[in-house]
């Protein structure tokens, strides 16, 4: 019963934050005429939609901290806000480029993941194909690429702080997820074949 209540509250909070983000993005568009701010609406909206149609898990982690960090990490991107500041103006073009690469990578990761989208670490079947042949957490990596680009294009101290927090929490989330899934022999074999979490040859 408690899990159902938490899921319901999380769903409502996600919808509320997404609505606020959409409102802020539309306001920014009216002021600047730039469509790039809508990238974050597309990404968050797609992830939110796929979360609602996710498959039921074979096993779900019980650790309260895992639930907390997963929910917080999922909701953090809804707090980004478009801005007209540019104290690192030379990185604006790089930001736009990273957003495009990030969106394409997210779409590829979601196609590889299919119905296994979730927030809390769970076993919905071991994914080994598509982008999961390259790294163990392609969706997390793709999101970080996109949000890095978004922050470079919408520069503010608040956005940069959120980005640093998101990096650290996504890394912790991936470790928690792997410690849970390693109990599955199939995932243990997958880890031995796909060595890197986020960046091939590096991390």
C-alpha positions as CSV (number, residue, x, y, z in Angstrom):
1,X,0.0,0.0,0.0
2,X,2.8,2.4,0.9
3,X,4.6,1.8,-2.4
4,X,1.4,2.5,-4.3
5,X,0.9,5.8,-2.4
6,X,4.5,6.8,-3.1
7,X,4.2,5.9,-6.8
8,X,0.9,8.0,-7.0
9,X,2.5,11.0,-5.2
10,X,5.6,10.7,-7.5
11,X,3.4,10.6,-10.6
12,X,1.4,13.7,-9.5
13,X,4.6,15.6,-8.6
14,X,6.2,14.7,-11.9
15,X,3.1,16.0,-13.8
16,X,3.1,19.2,-11.7
17,X,6.8,19.9,-12.3
18,X,6.4,19.1,-16.0
19,X,3.6,21.6,-16.3
20,X,5.6,24.3,-14.6
21,X,8.5,23.6,-16.9
22,X,6.3,23.8,-19.9
23,X,4.9,27.2,-18.7
24,X,8.4,28.6,-18.2
25,X,9.6,27.3,-21.6
26,X,6.6,28.9,-23.4
27,X,7.3,32.2,-21.6
28,X,10.9,32.0,-22.7
29,X,9.9,31.3,-26.3
30,X,7.6,34.3,-26.3
31,X,10.5,36.5,-25.1
32,X,13.3,35.1,-27.3
33,X,11.6,33.3,-30.2
34,X,14.1,30.5,-29.8
35,X,12.8,26.9,-30.2
36,X,15.8,25.3,-28.5
37,X,14.3,25.6,-25.1
38,X,11.6,23.1,-26.1
39,X,14.2,20.3,-26.3
40,X,14.0,19.8,-22.5
41,X,10.2,19.7,-22.7
42,X,10.5,17.0,-25.4
43,X,13.0,14.9,-23.4
44,X,11.2,15.1,-20.1
45,X,7.8,14.6,-21.7
46,X,9.0,11.5,-23.5
47,X,10.6,10.0,-20.4
48,X,7.5,10.8,-18.4
49,X,5.2,9.1,-20.9
50,X,7.3,6.0,-21.2
51,X,7.4,5.7,-17.4
52,X,3.6,5.6,-17.3
53,X,3.5,2.6,-19.8
54,X,6.4,0.7,-18.3
55,X,6.4,-3.1,-17.9
56,X,5.8,-4.6,-14.5
57,X,9.1,-5.7,-12.9
58,X,10.2,-9.3,-12.1
59,X,11.9,-8.0,-9.0
60,X,12.0,-4.5,-7.3
61,X,14.6,-3.2,-5.0
62,X,13.4,-2.6,-1.4
63,X,16.2,-0.3,-0.1
64,X,14.6,3.0,0.9
65,X,17.7,5.0,0.0
66,X,17.5,3.6,-3.5
67,X,13.9,4.7,-3.8
68,X,14.9,8.2,-2.6
69,X,17.8,8.8,-4.9
70,X,16.0,7.4,-7.9
71,X,13.0,9.6,-7.4
72,X,15.0,12.7,-6.7
73,X,17.3,12.1,-9.7
74,X,14.2,11.6,-12.0
75,X,12.6,14.8,-10.7
76,X,15.7,17.1,-10.8
77,X,15.6,17.7,-14.6
78,X,12.2,19.2,-14.2
79,X,13.7,22.1,-12.2
80,X,15.9,23.4,-15.0
81,X,14.8,26.8,-16.3
82,X,15.5,28.6,-19.6
83,X,17.5,31.8,-19.2
84,X,18.9,34.5,-21.4
85,X,22.2,34.7,-19.4
86,X,25.4,33.8,-21.2
87,X,28.5,34.4,-19.0
88,X,30.2,31.7,-21.1
89,X,29.0,32.9,-24.5
90,X,31.6,30.9,-26.4
91,X,30.0,27.7,-25.3
92,X,26.5,28.5,-26.6
93,X,27.0,26.7,-29.9
94,X,28.5,23.7,-28.2
95,X,25.4,23.6,-26.0
96,X,23.0,23.5,-29.0
97,X,25.1,20.7,-30.6
98,X,25.1,18.6,-27.4
99,X,21.4,19.0,-27.0
100,X,20.8,17.6,-30.5
101,X,23.3,14.7,-29.9
102,X,21.7,14.1,-26.5
103,X,18.1,13.9,-27.9
104,X,19.2,11.5,-30.7
105,X,21.1,9.3,-28.1
106,X,18.1,9.4,-25.7
107,X,15.8,8.2,-28.5
108,X,18.2,5.4,-29.4
109,X,18.5,4.4,-25.8
110,X,14.7,4.3,-25.3
111,X,14.3,2.2,-28.4
112,X,16.8,-0.2,-27.0
113,X,15.1,-0.2,-23.6
114,X,11.5,-0.4,-24.9
115,X,9.0,-1.2,-22.2
116,X,11.6,-1.5,-19.4
117,X,11.6,2.1,-18.5
118,X,11.4,2.7,-14.7
119,X,12.5,4.9,-11.9
120,X,13.3,2.6,-9.0
121,X,16.0,-0.1,-9.7
122,X,14.1,-3.3,-10.9
123,X,14.6,-6.3,-13.0
124,X,12.4,-6.0,-16.1
125,X,14.6,-8.3,-18.1
126,X,18.2,-7.8,-18.9
127,X,18.7,-5.5,-21.9
128,X,21.8,-6.3,-24.0
129,X,21.0,-5.1,-27.5
130,X,21.1,-1.7,-29.2
131,X,22.9,1.0,-27.2
132,X,23.3,-1.4,-24.3
133,X,26.0,-3.2,-26.3
134,X,28.1,0.0,-26.0
135,X,27.7,1.0,-22.3
136,X,25.6,-0.4,-19.4
137,X,23.6,2.8,-18.8
138,X,23.1,4.5,-22.2
139,X,20.0,6.3,-21.1
140,X,21.7,7.9,-18.1
141,X,24.7,8.9,-20.3
142,X,22.4,10.3,-23.0
143,X,20.5,12.4,-20.5
144,X,23.7,13.8,-19.1
145,X,24.9,14.7,-22.6
146,X,21.6,16.5,-23.3
147,X,21.4,18.3,-19.9
148,X,25.0,19.4,-20.2
149,X,24.1,21.0,-23.6
150,X,20.9,22.5,-22.1
151,X,22.9,24.2,-19.3
152,X,25.5,25.5,-21.6
153,X,22.7,27.0,-23.7
154,X,20.8,28.3,-20.6
155,X,23.6,29.5,-18.3
156,X,22.8,30.2,-14.7
157,X,24.4,29.3,-11.4
158,X,21.2,27.4,-10.5
159,X,21.3,25.3,-13.7
160,X,25.0,24.5,-13.3
161,X,24.4,23.5,-9.7
162,X,21.6,21.2,-10.8
163,X,23.9,19.7,-13.4
164,X,26.6,18.8,-10.9
165,X,24.1,17.3,-8.6
166,X,22.6,15.3,-11.4
167,X,26.0,13.9,-12.4
168,X,26.8,12.7,-8.9
169,X,23.3,11.3,-8.3
170,X,23.2,9.5,-11.6
171,X,26.5,7.8,-10.9
172,X,25.3,6.7,-7.4
173,X,22.0,5.5,-9.0
174,X,23.9,3.4,-11.5
175,X,26.0,1.8,-8.8
176,X,22.9,1.0,-6.7
177,X,21.1,-0.5,-9.7
178,X,24.1,-2.7,-10.6
179,X,24.5,-3.9,-7.1
180,X,20.8,-5.0,-7.2
181,X,20.9,-6.6,-10.7
182,X,24.2,-8.4,-10.2
183,X,22.1,-11.1,-8.3
184,X,20.9,-12.1,-11.7
185,X,23.5,-14.4,-13.4
186,X,22.5,-12.9,-16.8
187,X,23.4,-9.4,-15.7
188,X,26.6,-10.6,-14.2
189,X,27.6,-12.0,-17.5
190,X,26.4,-8.8,-19.3
191,X,28.7,-6.7,-17.0
192,X,31.7,-8.9,-17.9
193,X,31.0,-8.3,-21.6
194,X,30.1,-4.6,-21.4
195,X,32.7,-3.1,-19.1
196,X,31.8,0.6,-19.0
197,X,28.9,2.4,-17.4
198,X,28.7,5.7,-19.3
199,X,31.7,6.3,-21.6
200,X,33.4,3.5,-23.6
201,X,37.1,3.2,-22.6
202,X,36.8,5.7,-19.8
203,X,34.0,5.4,-17.3
